[in-house]
């Protein structure tokens, strides 16, 4: 199995929620729903979160750096 891909960028929808992420080596953005399923299979270096209410989403793995948080990436 290959190493999980890192998330290198993110973009928000009109409500300010992360809607898509760009994975290392990809030219286009991947919808967040697809990226969540990939993370569940270990193909994306992120943590899938399944809240009891709301839609599943991704979180970057904790490392103490703010710049690689998905919300921070999507603000640019």
Secondary structure, 3 states (H helix, E strand, C coil): CCCCECEEEEEECCCCCEEEEEECCCCCEEEHHHHHHHHHCCCECCEEECCCCCCCEEECCCCCCCCCCHHHHHHC
